[in-house]
């Protein structure tokens, strides 16, 4: 421990945690499966959206994950923060509260409960605190929904008209009574057109006209990522929208990382980054973009996910497999257990080190003053493994790492001991449900020898960065491999 202090680190147990509210009456953390039977159908993840970015409390927006029951209703927390959505039975209201789960009617936003079993009811009208008015003000644009927070549009071939439709679209609010999505930093949008009951892809953004670059009949679907939508794309030569069976809207991560297969074991080449290529057997399929054709695909006959180094094939041969988990529609989840082929044994053997996860490929740490102690924590860290059940990151040119420490539920930055530093760290952030350290909501505490403790540094930002989407027309053989089985 003396060595740790000398190098600018200290046991985290010696440091005070960020102040938190005590557990209140009516609050109990529920383990998986412990929720009352009549609440089993409530969503696990919900999204707050629609608040204008320049209005007070706009940062309440984002994804919230179900953590427990509170006052007889499900409660949700925004990962990396204490901000919760909770039920307040005394006033029969849903509250959004930065101070977490507490026995108080103080909140940043609220909605009259109206019989809703959970807060992701699009009929609820939210009132948000505005200091200049000294009261909660009705905001009809703010929405809490169980619809996916983002979806992927893929499949439009490069060089074809309206190729720009491809990309990741994020939930931004409501339009004509249904959820709307838009690309970050662009006008491109997916919106609902009520008169025709259609989803429209519009490169000109959110407009109240029926002009669009592509459309799909909604058939009453709640969001445009619903499986089975048939998209028709505008063709200027033919002067009409034409069905494009390769264009798909999919609710799945754009990128999945596979880590953990160690040399000299067989099939080590399965490690790497896999990109969404389309639907295969009704589920998202992924391939590497290096031309190898290595793929992760679904096999419905045995309800399994397969890693196949020979690509997308309609057979049950594979290099590794994992039993599919009910309710999990893609293979990027740490709960999957992979069994990898071993030629010497003539069968697949469980390899607990092999993991597939949807997580940033890099995490960039910035903001630490270069003249302060531990300024070396600034820099770019890349994904290398899963440690303590969470993604772990390391700088390429040294042993600086970002890792999870489960006993204190913290993300730590260790500049010397790597992944073996236990509870000693140069910096830490209380995880509060954050699944990776690239969550910009995290507050980092950095060791300062002169103070003898870790001190909060609000200037530090750790931001995750994902691999760019792939233009499959430029990957040798990729289109042919996919077309051959679709």
Buried (B, 14 or more C-beta within 10 A) or exposed (E): EEEBBEBBBBEBEBBEEEEEBEEBEBBEEBEEEEBEEEBEEBBEBBBBBBBEEEEBBBBBBBBBBBBBBBBEBBBBBBBBBBBBBBBBEEEEBBBBBBBBBBBEEEBBBBBBBEEBBBBBBBEBEBBBBBEEEEEBBEBEBBBBBBBBBBBBBBBBBEEBBBEBBBBBBBBBBBBEEBBBBBBEEEEBBBBBBEEEEBBBBBBEEBBEEEEBBBBBBBEEBBBBBBEEBEBBBBBEEEEEBEEBEBBBBBBBBBBBBBBBBEEEEBBEEBBBBBBBBBBBBEBBBBBBBEEBBBBBBBBEEEEBBBBBBBBBBEEEEBBBBBEBBEEEBBBBBBEBBBBBBBEEEEEBBEBEBBBBBBBBBBBBBEBBEEEEBBEBBBBBBEBBBBBEEBBBBBBEEEBBBBBBBEEBEBBBBBBBBBBEBBBBBBBBBBBBBBBBBBBEBBBBBBBBBEEEBBBEBEEBBBBBEBBEBBBBEEBEEBBEBBEEBB
